[in-house]
Amino acid sequence: MPLLAPADQDRLRAEFSLMTRRVHLLFFTQALGSETCLLTRQILDEFPPLSDRVVIDEANLVLEPDRARQYGVDRVPAIAVLYEDETATLQPLPASGAAPPLDSRIRFLGMPAGYEFVSLVQAILLAGGRGSQLSAASLERLALVDKPVVMQVFTTPT
Amino acid sequence: MTLAHEMAFASPQITAYAVEATEYPDLARRYRVTGVPKTVVNEHIEILGGLPEDAFIEQALG
């Protein structure tokens, strides 16, 4: 049974229909003993029925440590938001083992419920080609960043 | 959270994590999170609460 109400599904379906890039939500899990991993997977499974431009990929934190390191993930549940460019998006879904999608450098640690669900939807739309909401001045400032920056934003579900 | 994610998407140098504080009390303790949102940049810059876009970016990037 879907978690989202029909009206919310309709709203998301309409927003996702504008996406020009395919977005992959790379979900890091560790199936044993993690109830929040199961709940997170349930939340993520809401998206693909609403759009073929949203794909869920799954990786096991323990069995795929190199992949976890590549995306800076050391705990579960975690989500890395990845995407394909417009050209790749028009092709069939790449087979596993093909070149990995592009990295948006957007991550979620913990279950994306409540307000974080809204943030996840926004992240999907951003990586999906919606375009930045930042001002031109902010984008100019960000273009000058020449050293790695890691930001952690602590939130709660409500 | 969306602002930090927007920053990450705009700059290949920036990675932004949304961290669910109640799920990871060890991280909340390590970064002394007593209220949300709290943003920690490169382990040492702390931004409490929400700020307008320009102020947030300026504080985050020092």
Backbone of each chain as ProteinMPNN parsed JSONL, in Angstrom:
{"seq_chain_A": "MPLLAPADQDRLRAEFSLMTRRVHLLFFTQALGSETCLLTRQILDEFPPLSDRVVIDEANLVLEPDRARQYGVDRVPAIAVLYEDETATLQPLPASGAAPPLDSRIRFLGMPAGYEFVSLVQAILLAGGRGSQLSAASLERLALVDKPVVMQVFTTPT", "coords_chain_A": {"N_chain_A": [[0.851, -1.189, 0.0], [0.625, 2.204, -0.908], [2.563, 4.835, 0.628], [2.137, 7.475, 0.211], [-0.459, 9.906, -0.138], [-3.096, 9.906, -2.608], [-3.4, 12.492, -3.772], [-0.939, 13.683, -3.255], [0.706, 11.959, -4.648], [-0.136, 12.57, -7.251], [0.724, 15.221, -7.449], [3.507, 14.94, -7.243], [3.968, 13.315, -9.461], [3.38, 15.062, -11.524], [5.381, 17.004, -11.135], [7.721, 15.478, -11.463], [7.426, 14.818, -14.117], [8.521, 16.83, -15.549], [11.192, 16.472, -15.555], [14.414, 16.37, -17.033], [16.556, 14.792, -16.852], [17.669, 11.522, -15.898], [17.413, 10.352, -12.631], [19.273, 8.745, -10.164], [18.782, 7.183, -7.145], [21.013, 6.239, -4.967], [20.959, 3.88, -2.694], [22.232, 3.135, 0.357], [22.43, 0.367, 2.345], [21.932, -2.041, 4.954], [20.841, -4.82, 5.382], [20.316, -6.513, 7.596], [19.015, -6.227, 10.798], [18.336, -3.508, 10.743], [15.855, -1.491, 11.123], [15.235, 1.047, 10.242], [16.424, 1.082, 7.762], [14.754, -0.612, 6.285], [12.389, 0.858, 6.367], [13.228, 3.153, 5.063], [13.721, 2.162, 2.503], [11.113, 1.562, 1.816], [10.051, 4.14, 1.636], [11.57, 5.18, -0.504], [10.72, 3.52, -2.531], [8.356, 4.619, -3.248], [8.778, 6.38, -5.318], [9.601, 5.401, -8.06], [7.18, 4.309, -9.306], [5.938, 6.643, -9.969], [7.421, 7.951, -11.855], [9.484, 7.217, -14.639], [11.89, 8.36, -14.637], [13.091, 8.306, -12.229], [15.153, 6.299, -10.424], [15.892, 3.565, -8.327], [18.817, 2.498, -6.863], [20.648, -0.01, -5.164], [23.007, -0.483, -2.566], [25.171, -2.411, -0.534], [26.413, -1.623, 2.561], [28.313, -3.083, 3.966], [29.127, -5.151, 2.268], [29.968, -3.813, 0.036], [32.271, -2.0, 0.382], [34.038, -0.316, -1.02], [32.442, 1.129, -2.749], [30.911, 2.517, -0.922], [32.882, 4.081, 0.256], [33.623, 5.594, -1.951], [31.458, 7.306, -2.197], [31.494, 8.611, 0.188], [30.185, 7.48, 2.41], [29.457, 6.129, 5.535], [27.671, 4.949, 7.16], [24.345, 3.609, 7.728], [20.772, 4.074, 7.311], [21.63, 5.47, 4.115], [21.677, 7.852, 1.462], [22.809, 8.547, -1.76], [22.581, 11.002, -4.169], [22.394, 10.66, -7.545], [22.876, 11.203, -11.107], [22.001, 11.049, -14.61], [23.258, 12.505, -17.645], [21.504, 14.565, -20.108], [21.643, 13.318, -22.615], [22.317, 10.626, -22.059], [20.09, 9.977, -20.614], [18.122, 9.658, -22.495], [18.668, 7.236, -23.533], [18.251, 3.631, -23.145], [17.928, 2.306, -19.799], [21.044, 2.042, -18.206], [23.005, -0.968, -18.144], [23.87, -2.887, -15.226], [27.144, -2.36, -14.031], [27.882, -0.74, -16.052], [29.232, 2.557, -16.846], [29.224, 4.577, -13.929], [26.511, 6.734, -12.855], [26.465, 10.385, -12.889], [27.682, 12.362, -10.138], [25.818, 14.144, -7.838], [26.694, 15.128, -5.506], [25.045, 15.335, -3.364], [23.78, 14.229, -0.36], [22.005, 12.059, 1.891], [21.731, 11.235, 5.223], [20.309, 8.884, 7.251], [16.789, 8.242, 7.785], [14.694, 9.553, 5.274], [12.286, 11.137, 6.272], [9.322, 13.071, 7.013], [10.137, 16.48, 7.092], [12.528, 16.091, 5.754], [11.815, 14.461, 3.684], [10.647, 16.198, 1.916], [12.919, 17.67, 1.282], [14.339, 15.678, -0.036], [12.756, 15.246, -2.301], [13.083, 17.751, -3.491], [15.815, 17.594, -4.033], [15.865, 15.538, -5.919], [14.498, 16.781, -8.016], [16.23, 18.875, -8.555], [18.654, 17.588, -9.355], [17.493, 16.349, -11.447], [17.242, 18.218, -13.4], [15.908, 20.62, -12.984], [17.079, 23.049, -12.554], [19.075, 25.531, -10.917], [18.079, 27.16, -7.884], [19.408, 29.186, -6.806], [20.691, 32.553, -6.447], [22.128, 34.641, -9.046], [24.378, 35.941, -8.085], [25.11, 34.292, -5.943], [25.763, 31.95, -7.31], [27.955, 32.836, -8.729], [29.72, 33.308, -6.631], [30.024, 30.715, -5.657], [31.296, 29.522, -7.776], [33.861, 30.238, -7.409], [34.929, 28.646, -5.473], [37.593, 26.706, -4.525], [38.599, 24.681, -3.043], [38.045, 21.542, -1.345], [34.88, 21.24, 0.253], [32.98, 20.189, 2.937], [29.761, 19.832, 3.975], [27.612, 19.447, 6.714], [24.356, 19.149, 7.529], [22.378, 19.25, 10.2], [19.272, 17.912, 11.049], [15.852, 17.374, 12.119], [13.066, 15.044, 11.999], [10.693, 16.559, 12.096]], "CA_chain_A": [[0.0, 0.0, 0.0], [1.487, 3.396, -0.984], [2.618, 5.705, 1.802], [1.687, 8.817, -0.178], [-1.868, 10.064, -0.502], [-3.25, 10.063, -4.063], [-3.181, 13.885, -4.206], [0.515, 13.91, -3.234], [1.253, 11.209, -5.798], [-0.427, 13.343, -8.476], [1.58, 16.41, -7.469], [4.876, 14.506, -7.555], [3.989, 12.818, -10.844], [3.421, 16.251, -12.392], [6.708, 17.639, -11.009], [8.723, 14.582, -12.054], [7.244, 14.742, -15.574], [9.32, 17.905, -16.159], [12.616, 16.151, -15.425], [15.108, 16.094, -18.298], [17.638, 13.838, -16.577], [17.296, 10.398, -15.038], [18.051, 10.447, -11.317], [19.455, 7.474, -9.45], [18.965, 7.299, -5.703], [21.842, 5.11, -4.542], [20.55, 3.642, -1.313], [23.145, 2.275, 1.114], [21.661, -0.332, 3.359], [22.57, -3.168, 5.629], [19.493, -5.327, 5.643], [20.108, -7.175, 8.886], [18.979, -5.461, 12.039], [18.122, -2.069, 10.605], [14.464, -1.203, 10.778], [15.164, 2.296, 9.481], [16.753, 0.765, 6.363], [13.549, -1.141, 5.644], [11.441, 1.961, 6.2], [13.759, 4.052, 4.033], [13.471, 1.53, 1.202], [9.679, 1.749, 1.539], [9.859, 5.529, 1.201], [12.159, 5.346, -1.835], [9.917, 2.771, -3.502], [7.219, 5.439, -3.676], [9.091, 7.244, -6.463], [9.607, 4.852, -9.424], [5.871, 4.202, -9.964], [5.465, 7.968, -10.373], [8.222, 8.438, -12.975], [10.597, 6.346, -15.04], [13.122, 9.152, -14.524], [13.643, 8.114, -10.885], [15.567, 4.899, -10.317], [16.507, 3.248, -7.036], [19.898, 1.52, -6.873], [20.924, -0.374, -3.772], [24.353, -0.976, -2.27], [25.309, -2.892, 0.846], [27.543, -0.932, 3.189], [29.332, -4.035, 4.408], [29.615, -5.96, 1.145], [30.519, -2.942, -1.01], [32.922, -0.89, 1.095], [34.662, 0.638, -1.949], [31.384, 2.011, -3.239], [30.559, 3.395, 0.201], [33.967, 5.064, 0.387], [33.552, 6.498, -3.11], [30.423, 8.316, -1.99], [31.638, 9.195, 1.515], [29.119, 6.958, 3.272], [29.989, 5.176, 6.507], [26.583, 4.453, 8.008], [23.087, 3.387, 7.011], [20.54, 4.224, 5.887], [22.168, 6.674, 3.491], [21.293, 7.99, 0.048], [23.585, 9.45, -2.612], [21.747, 11.381, -5.317], [23.196, 10.619, -8.768], [22.024, 11.5, -12.263], [22.56, 10.883, -15.952], [23.039, 13.717, -18.424], [20.309, 14.513, -20.957], [21.83, 12.347, -23.694], [22.225, 9.278, -21.489], [18.722, 9.77, -20.141], [17.28, 9.234, -23.617], [19.002, 5.843, -23.834], [17.696, 2.695, -22.152], [18.607, 2.265, -18.503], [22.306, 1.318, -18.36], [23.13, -2.237, -17.427], [24.763, -2.786, -14.079], [28.508, -2.516, -14.505], [28.17, 0.369, -16.963], [29.802, 3.706, -16.133], [28.261, 5.057, -12.928], [25.942, 8.042, -13.144], [27.188, 11.541, -12.35], [27.439, 12.554, -8.704], [25.34, 15.492, -7.493], [27.31, 15.439, -4.204], [23.952, 15.501, -2.399], [23.659, 13.015, 0.449], [21.083, 12.021, 3.032], [22.043, 10.216, 6.234], [19.111, 8.682, 8.055], [15.547, 8.05, 7.027], [14.178, 10.845, 4.793], [10.866, 11.272, 6.596], [8.937, 14.427, 7.414], [10.673, 17.584, 6.302], [13.595, 15.587, 4.879], [11.203, 13.915, 2.469], [10.52, 17.354, 1.011], [14.276, 17.955, 0.802], [14.713, 14.638, -1.002], [12.046, 15.553, -3.55], [13.766, 18.907, -4.082], [17.11, 17.122, -4.55], [15.572, 14.787, -7.144], [14.144, 17.742, -9.067], [17.443, 19.64, -8.89], [19.513, 16.717, -10.161], [16.721, 15.98, -12.625], [17.311, 19.245, -14.431], [15.038, 21.759, -12.712], [17.842, 24.303, -12.559], [19.359, 26.035, -9.581], [17.227, 28.231, -7.345], [20.292, 30.19, -6.202], [20.816, 33.802, -7.194], [23.314, 34.721, -9.908], [25.509, 36.327, -7.23], [25.519, 33.097, -5.194], [26.414, 31.023, -8.244], [29.288, 33.405, -9.014], [30.547, 33.072, -5.433], [30.302, 29.272, -5.576], [32.231, 29.17, -8.853], [35.218, 30.567, -6.956], [35.374, 27.679, -4.459], [38.654, 25.901, -5.147], [39.046, 23.625, -2.123], [36.904, 20.709, -0.936], [34.043, 21.694, 1.371], [31.995, 19.191, 3.364], [28.734, 20.451, 4.82], [26.671, 18.535, 7.369], [23.219, 19.915, 8.049], [21.623, 18.409, 11.134], [17.844, 18.221, 11.076], [15.005, 16.35, 12.734], [11.993, 14.753, 11.038], [9.567, 17.504, 12.121]], "C_chain_A": [[0.894, 1.25, 0.0], [1.433, 4.211, 0.302], [2.024, 7.075, 1.485], [0.197, 8.817, -0.516], [-1.968, 10.293, -2.01], [-2.977, 11.492, -4.536], [-1.686, 14.197, -4.237], [1.192, 13.163, -4.384], [1.053, 12.002, -7.088], [0.503, 14.546, -8.586], [3.013, 16.025, -7.85], [4.987, 14.023, -8.995], [4.1, 14.004, -11.813], [4.8, 16.905, -12.334], [7.781, 16.781, -11.676], [8.613, 14.55, -13.585], [8.067, 15.811, -16.295], [10.814, 17.586, -16.145], [13.234, 15.804, -16.777], [16.253, 15.101, -18.104], [17.101, 12.713, -15.689], [18.096, 10.476, -13.748], [18.11, 9.063, -10.681], [19.616, 7.781, -7.966], [19.727, 6.052, -5.264], [21.66, 4.938, -3.037], [21.532, 2.667, -0.664], [22.373, 1.673, 2.273], [22.517, -1.422, 3.991], [21.384, -3.914, 6.188], [19.296, -5.868, 7.054], [20.076, -6.167, 10.025], [18.762, -3.972, 11.895], [16.701, -1.799, 10.14], [14.371, 0.07, 9.942], [15.567, 2.073, 8.023], [15.511, 0.252, 5.628], [12.542, -0.03, 5.388], [11.91, 2.927, 5.11], [13.512, 3.474, 2.648], [11.987, 1.687, 0.808], [9.397, 3.154, 1.02], [10.371, 5.698, -0.226], [11.319, 4.645, -2.904], [8.658, 3.527, -3.928], [7.493, 6.133, -5.011], [8.989, 6.574, -7.846], [8.229, 4.677, -10.057], [5.346, 5.55, -10.468], [6.231, 8.501, -11.583], [9.307, 7.434, -13.334], [11.914, 7.112, -15.038], [13.703, 9.07, -13.097], [13.892, 6.617, -10.682], [16.193, 4.689, -8.94], [17.588, 2.189, -7.265], [20.221, 1.206, -5.415], [22.347, -0.887, -3.631], [24.4, -1.384, -0.806], [26.585, -2.32, 1.456], [28.678, -1.893, 3.528], [29.963, -4.767, 3.225], [30.264, -5.13, 0.047], [31.222, -1.728, -0.402], [33.561, 0.139, 0.153], [33.64, 1.648, -2.467], [30.978, 2.999, -2.135], [31.617, 4.485, 0.361], [33.895, 6.092, -0.738], [32.558, 7.634, -2.883], [30.441, 8.885, -0.562], [30.564, 8.753, 2.49], [29.71, 5.944, 4.237], [28.917, 4.676, 7.47], [25.311, 4.32, 7.181], [21.913, 3.764, 7.909], [21.152, 5.517, 5.356], [21.773, 6.662, 2.014], [22.258, 8.954, -0.631], [22.731, 9.729, -3.85], [22.646, 11.507, -6.552], [22.279, 10.909, -9.952], [22.766, 11.207, -13.564], [22.343, 12.184, -16.72], [21.886, 13.494, -19.408], [20.439, 13.452, -22.053], [21.658, 10.919, -23.175], [20.795, 8.958, -21.07], [17.812, 9.255, -21.254], [17.557, 7.788, -24.029], [18.324, 4.927, -22.814], [18.532, 2.721, -20.868], [19.897, 1.456, -18.625], [22.316, 0.016, -17.57], [24.038, -2.04, -16.222], [26.178, -3.086, -14.566], [28.878, -1.449, -15.51], [28.752, 1.523, -16.145], [28.777, 4.248, -15.139], [27.706, 6.415, -13.328], [26.796, 9.157, -12.54], [26.77, 11.782, -10.906], [26.988, 13.989, -8.447], [26.009, 16.017, -6.224], [26.258, 15.788, -3.139], [23.762, 14.178, -1.678], [22.569, 13.181, 1.511], [21.545, 10.91, 3.959], [20.833, 10.099, 7.154], [17.883, 8.618, 7.159], [14.981, 9.4, 6.576], [12.672, 10.964, 5.011], [10.58, 12.733, 6.945], [9.532, 15.473, 6.494], [11.76, 17.098, 5.336], [13.047, 14.918, 3.618], [11.053, 15.029, 1.434], [11.887, 17.7, 0.427], [14.713, 16.94, -0.249], [14.03, 14.888, -2.346], [12.725, 16.726, -4.257], [15.105, 18.484, -4.704], [16.918, 16.346, -5.858], [15.294, 15.759, -8.292], [15.372, 18.531, -9.517], [18.364, 18.804, -9.787], [18.82, 16.342, -11.469], [16.611, 17.063, -13.665], [16.463, 20.473, -14.196], [15.776, 23.093, -12.811], [17.981, 24.827, -11.148], [18.384, 27.126, -9.18], [18.09, 29.343, -6.74], [20.378, 31.43, -7.09], [22.082, 33.765, -8.055], [24.547, 35.068, -9.072], [26.018, 35.114, -6.447], [26.261, 32.123, -6.108], [27.817, 31.522, -8.602], [30.231, 33.137, -7.852], [30.964, 31.597, -5.369], [31.288, 28.825, -6.65], [33.669, 29.431, -8.437], [35.762, 29.554, -5.947], [36.398, 26.742, -5.096], [39.238, 24.85, -4.21], [37.828, 22.803, -1.696], [36.191, 21.266, 0.296], [33.046, 20.583, 1.677], [31.032, 19.862, 4.331], [27.852, 19.355, 5.409], [25.56, 19.383, 7.961], [22.38, 18.982, 8.914], [20.175, 18.877, 11.195], [17.139, 17.169, 11.923], [13.797, 16.159, 11.827], [10.872, 15.787, 11.023], [10.077, 18.927, 12.208]], "O_chain_A": [[1.815, 1.35, 0.811], [0.405, 4.272, 0.975], [1.482, 7.75, 2.36], [-0.33, 7.867, -1.095], [-1.036, 10.814, -2.623], [-2.382, 11.683, -5.596], [-1.214, 14.892, -5.138], [2.126, 13.668, -5.008], [1.959, 12.095, -7.916], [1.007, 14.86, -9.665], [3.65, 16.689, -8.668], [5.982, 14.288, -9.67], [4.833, 13.941, -12.8], [5.333, 17.315, -13.365], [8.65, 17.302, -12.376], [9.6, 14.282, -14.27], [8.288, 15.718, -17.502], [11.614, 18.359, -16.673], [12.661, 15.049, -17.562], [16.847, 14.63, -19.074], [16.216, 12.915, -14.856], [19.315, 10.647, -13.774], [17.129, 8.319, -10.665], [20.492, 8.555, -7.58], [19.169, 4.957, -5.196], [22.139, 5.737, -2.232], [21.647, 1.517, -1.087], [21.751, 2.377, 3.069], [23.658, -1.668, 3.598], [20.964, -3.68, 7.321], [18.227, -5.699, 7.641], [20.993, -5.363, 10.191], [18.988, -3.232, 12.852], [16.382, -1.865, 8.952], [13.535, 0.169, 9.044], [15.105, 2.795, 7.139], [15.253, 0.637, 4.488], [11.918, 0.023, 4.328], [11.106, 3.45, 4.338], [13.137, 4.198, 1.725], [11.655, 1.911, -0.356], [8.612, 3.341, 0.09], [9.692, 6.29, -1.065], [11.22, 5.116, -4.038], [7.974, 3.117, -4.866], [6.561, 6.442, -5.754], [8.342, 7.132, -8.732], [8.106, 4.88, -11.265], [4.429, 5.6, -11.288], [5.75, 9.405, -12.266], [9.966, 6.872, -12.459], [12.95, 6.556, -15.403], [14.713, 9.713, -12.809], [12.98, 5.794, -10.757], [16.936, 5.541, -8.452], [17.309, 1.114, -7.796], [20.08, 2.061, -4.542], [22.832, -1.637, -4.477], [23.75, -0.778, 0.046], [27.684, -2.51, 0.934], [29.854, -1.555, 3.393], [31.176, -4.976, 3.185], [31.015, -5.655, -0.775], [30.829, -0.585, -0.633], [33.623, 1.324, 0.479], [33.922, 2.838, -2.604], [30.735, 4.176, -2.403], [31.296, 5.654, 0.573], [34.077, 7.29, -0.52], [32.777, 8.767, -3.312], [29.499, 9.566, -0.157], [30.084, 9.547, 3.3], [30.386, 5.005, 3.817], [29.231, 4.051, 8.483], [25.215, 4.851, 6.075], [22.044, 3.772, 9.133], [21.189, 6.53, 6.053], [21.568, 5.609, 1.411], [22.496, 10.054, -0.131], [22.225, 8.808, -4.491], [23.541, 12.351, -6.598], [21.055, 10.867, -9.823], [23.994, 11.131, -13.599], [21.363, 12.89, -16.481], [21.361, 12.387, -19.527], [19.468, 12.77, -22.382], [20.948, 10.109, -23.772], [20.349, 7.814, -21.159], [16.86, 8.516, -21.002], [16.785, 7.188, -24.777], [17.879, 5.378, -21.758], [19.699, 3.114, -20.877], [19.869, 0.317, -19.091], [21.729, -0.093, -16.494], [24.873, -1.136, -16.202], [26.382, -3.959, -15.41], [30.059, -1.26, -15.803], [28.767, 1.48, -14.915], [27.596, 4.366, -15.466], [28.356, 7.164, -14.058], [27.728, 8.899, -11.779], [25.655, 11.451, -10.504], [27.69, 14.938, -8.796], [25.905, 17.201, -5.903], [26.558, 16.452, -2.147], [23.603, 13.133, -2.309], [22.264, 14.288, 1.955], [21.729, 9.772, 3.527], [20.392, 11.079, 7.754], [17.934, 8.898, 5.961], [14.805, 10.298, 7.4], [11.887, 10.901, 4.066], [11.501, 13.525, 7.146], [9.443, 15.367, 5.271], [11.897, 17.629, 4.234], [13.743, 14.823, 2.607], [11.298, 14.833, 0.244], [12.009, 17.987, -0.764], [15.372, 17.291, -1.228], [14.653, 14.756, -3.399], [12.919, 16.699, -5.472], [15.477, 18.964, -5.775], [17.713, 16.481, -6.788], [15.795, 15.579, -9.402], [15.537, 18.821, -10.702], [18.796, 19.262, -10.845], [19.475, 16.055, -12.471], [15.969, 16.875, -14.699], [16.302, 21.293, -15.099], [15.181, 24.127, -13.112], [17.123, 24.601, -10.295], [17.923, 27.91, -10.01], [17.562, 30.327, -6.221], [20.17, 31.37, -8.301], [22.986, 32.963, -7.819], [25.635, 34.549, -9.322], [27.227, 34.932, -6.306], [27.273, 31.542, -5.714], [28.747, 30.729, -8.757], [31.394, 32.784, -8.052], [32.114, 31.28, -5.065], [32.028, 27.86, -6.457], [34.598, 28.901, -9.048], [36.943, 29.605, -5.604], [36.105, 26.068, -6.084], [40.238, 24.208, -4.528], [36.707, 23.312, -1.687], [36.828, 21.705, 1.253], [32.353, 20.096, 0.784], [31.435, 20.389, 5.368], [27.404, 18.454, 4.701], [25.811, 20.243, 8.806], [21.755, 18.046, 8.416], [19.889, 20.062, 11.367], [17.751, 16.204, 12.381], [13.522, 17.007, 10.978], [10.159, 15.889, 10.025], [9.282, 19.867, 12.24]]}, "seq_chain_B": "MTLAHEMAFASPQITAYAVEATEYPDLARRYRVTGVPKTVVNEHIEILGGLPEDAFIEQALG", "coords_chain_B": {"N_chain_B": [[17.765, 22.607, 4.56], [17.832, 22.35, 1.854], [19.262, 24.469, 0.758], [22.029, 23.988, 1.258], [22.268, 21.681, -0.253], [21.733, 22.738, -2.765], [24.011, 24.286, -3.019], [25.978, 22.3, -3.144], [25.319, 21.076, -5.535], [25.88, 23.092, -7.272], [28.597, 23.542, -7.101], [31.496, 21.741, -7.849], [33.249, 21.27, -5.823], [31.954, 21.008, -3.444], [30.353, 18.98, -1.046], [27.326, 17.925, 0.333], [25.675, 16.901, 3.208], [22.604, 15.84, 4.487], [21.746, 15.309, 7.704], [20.073, 13.176, 9.818], [19.418, 13.992, 12.909], [18.353, 12.761, 15.252], [18.552, 10.131, 14.674], [21.193, 9.602, 14.642], [22.703, 9.887, 17.244], [25.35, 9.889, 18.101], [26.749, 11.439, 16.247], [25.375, 13.815, 16.602], [26.116, 14.42, 19.196], [28.902, 14.648, 18.91], [29.117, 16.921, 17.349], [27.926, 18.746, 18.91], [25.102, 19.273, 18.766], [22.39, 20.991, 19.637], [20.154, 22.173, 18.805], [18.08, 22.46, 15.882], [17.814, 23.734, 12.488], [21.284, 22.812, 12.319], [24.325, 23.621, 10.943], [27.377, 22.239, 10.018], [30.495, 23.004, 8.835], [33.196, 21.717, 7.128], [34.048, 20.563, 9.528], [34.554, 22.6, 11.407], [33.347, 25.169, 11.125], [30.391, 26.594, 12.339], [26.952, 26.944, 11.845], [24.078, 28.231, 13.085], [20.615, 27.646, 13.027], [18.344, 28.954, 10.495], [19.389, 30.942, 7.728], [19.35, 33.849, 5.565], [19.963, 33.34, 2.045], [22.38, 34.605, 0.942], [23.824, 35.312, 3.259], [24.11, 32.831, 4.484], [25.694, 31.412, 2.647], [27.983, 32.972, 2.664], [28.853, 32.723, 5.329], [29.255, 29.955, 5.417], [31.289, 29.553, 3.597], [33.216, 31.075, 4.586]], "CA_chain_B": [[18.69, 21.654, 3.956], [17.867, 22.502, 0.403], [20.281, 25.447, 0.373], [23.324, 23.295, 1.214], [22.229, 20.783, -1.412], [21.879, 23.594, -3.953], [25.43, 24.661, -3.087], [26.731, 21.124, -3.598], [25.053, 20.827, -6.952], [26.453, 24.189, -8.051], [30.064, 23.541, -7.044], [32.068, 20.385, -7.767], [34.087, 21.141, -4.621], [31.12, 20.928, -2.229], [29.486, 17.836, -0.774], [26.414, 18.312, 1.422], [24.945, 15.806, 3.856], [21.505, 16.078, 5.429], [21.925, 14.29, 8.738], [18.937, 13.085, 10.718], [20.139, 14.064, 14.186], [17.869, 11.83, 16.276], [18.948, 8.78, 14.294], [22.637, 9.474, 14.849], [23.058, 10.678, 18.438], [26.807, 10.027, 18.231], [27.141, 12.613, 15.464], [24.782, 14.995, 17.246], [26.971, 14.719, 20.365], [30.231, 15.065, 18.462], [29.066, 18.29, 16.82], [27.198, 19.552, 19.898], [23.836, 19.718, 18.177], [21.348, 21.156, 20.655], [18.979, 22.673, 18.102], [18.184, 22.277, 14.44], [18.954, 23.139, 11.788], [22.64, 23.234, 12.628], [25.203, 23.256, 9.832], [28.796, 22.167, 10.339], [31.241, 23.058, 7.583], [34.589, 21.278, 7.288], [34.284, 20.185, 10.926], [34.813, 23.659, 12.381], [32.442, 26.326, 11.027], [29.057, 26.208, 12.778], [25.896, 27.901, 11.534], [22.887, 27.833, 13.83], [19.351, 28.147, 12.497], [18.29, 29.276, 9.072], [19.849, 32.274, 7.365], [19.13, 34.166, 4.154], [20.908, 32.668, 1.143], [23.716, 35.224, 0.823], [24.504, 35.225, 4.556], [24.447, 31.421, 4.716], [26.824, 31.045, 1.786], [29.171, 33.696, 3.117], [29.339, 32.085, 6.57], [29.709, 28.592, 5.135], [32.547, 29.564, 2.839], [34.184, 31.887, 5.338]], "C_chain_B": [[18.883, 21.917, 2.489], [18.978, 23.446, -0.044], [21.664, 24.795, 0.276], [23.375, 22.344, 0.021], [22.365, 21.562, -2.711], [23.348, 23.989, -4.135], [26.263, 23.502, -3.625], [26.534, 20.901, -5.093], [25.722, 21.884, -7.828], [27.973, 24.142, -8.096], [30.603, 22.129, -6.933], [32.95, 20.187, -6.539], [33.269, 20.837, -3.364], [30.312, 19.632, -2.192], [28.617, 18.193, 0.426], [25.618, 17.106, 1.912], [23.795, 16.384, 4.671], [21.586, 14.955, 6.454], [20.732, 14.321, 9.687], [19.495, 12.922, 12.14], [19.658, 13.022, 15.202], [18.282, 10.387, 15.963], [20.432, 8.526, 14.577], [23.083, 10.313, 16.041], [24.567, 10.84, 18.614], [27.294, 11.25, 17.446], [26.602, 13.892, 16.106], [25.622, 15.406, 18.456], [28.308, 15.298, 19.911], [30.226, 16.523, 17.99], [28.198, 19.205, 17.692], [25.91, 20.146, 19.32], [22.783, 19.784, 19.284], [20.071, 21.731, 20.051], [19.18, 22.469, 16.62], [17.455, 23.402, 13.721], [20.283, 23.682, 12.313], [23.534, 22.722, 11.498], [26.647, 23.296, 10.303], [29.566, 22.072, 9.019], [32.701, 22.704, 7.855], [34.973, 21.097, 8.757], [34.409, 21.364, 11.889], [33.926, 24.9, 12.268], [31.039, 25.867, 11.414], [28.063, 27.314, 12.452], [24.615, 27.407, 12.205], [21.648, 28.451, 13.2], [19.424, 28.421, 11.009], [18.729, 30.708, 8.84], [19.426, 32.564, 5.93], [20.262, 33.595, 3.299], [22.306, 33.291, 1.142], [24.495, 35.116, 2.132], [24.955, 33.787, 4.833], [25.68, 31.038, 3.903], [28.102, 31.73, 2.272], [29.738, 33.058, 4.377], [29.918, 30.702, 6.276], [31.076, 28.586, 4.456], [33.602, 30.435, 3.494], [34.668, 33.063, 4.525]], "O_chain_B": [[19.972, 21.727, 1.946], [19.571, 23.248, -1.105], [22.39, 25.03, -0.69], [24.408, 22.221, -0.637], [23.027, 21.113, -3.646], [23.861, 24.023, -5.254], [27.147, 23.698, -4.459], [27.476, 20.576, -5.816], [26.084, 21.616, -8.974], [28.576, 24.654, -9.039], [30.22, 21.389, -6.027], [33.355, 19.063, -6.243], [33.828, 20.452, -2.337], [29.678, 19.245, -3.173], [29.12, 18.707, 1.425], [24.98, 16.397, 1.134], [23.991, 17.311, 5.457], [21.502, 13.78, 6.099], [20.419, 15.353, 10.28], [19.977, 11.853, 12.514], [20.471, 12.46, 15.937], [18.354, 9.539, 16.852], [20.862, 7.383, 14.729], [23.76, 11.328, 15.873], [25.019, 11.818, 19.21], [28.145, 12.002, 17.921], [27.283, 14.916, 16.146], [25.816, 16.595, 18.709], [28.785, 16.297, 20.448], [31.189, 17.261, 18.197], [27.792, 20.288, 17.27], [25.675, 21.352, 19.382], [22.345, 18.755, 19.799], [19.03, 21.772, 20.707], [20.308, 22.322, 16.15], [16.54, 23.985, 14.302], [20.391, 24.846, 12.696], [23.499, 21.543, 11.146], [27.084, 24.272, 10.913], [29.323, 21.184, 8.202], [33.354, 23.313, 8.702], [36.083, 21.436, 9.169], [34.374, 21.148, 13.101], [33.774, 25.621, 13.254], [30.545, 24.87, 10.887], [28.306, 28.484, 12.749], [24.135, 26.309, 11.926], [21.634, 29.638, 12.877], [20.432, 28.155, 10.355], [18.47, 31.586, 9.663], [19.169, 31.639, 5.16], [21.378, 33.395, 3.78], [23.301, 32.587, 1.319], [25.698, 34.856, 2.116], [26.047, 33.56, 5.354], [26.602, 30.409, 4.423], [29.174, 31.124, 2.283], [30.949, 32.87, 4.493], [30.953, 30.328, 6.828], [31.909, 27.718, 4.716], [34.735, 30.524, 3.021], [35.485, 33.85, 5.003]]}, "name": "protein", "num_of_chains": 2, "seq": "MPLLAPADQDRLRAEFSLMTRRVHLLFFTQALGSETCLLTRQILDEFPPLSDRVVIDEANLVLEPDRARQYGVDRVPAIAVLYEDETATLQPLPASGAAPPLDSRIRFLGMPAGYEFVSLVQAILLAGGRGSQLSAASLERLALVDKPVVMQVFTTPTMTLAHEMAFASPQITAYAVEATEYPDLARRYRVTGVPKTVVNEHIEILGGLPEDAFIEQALG"}
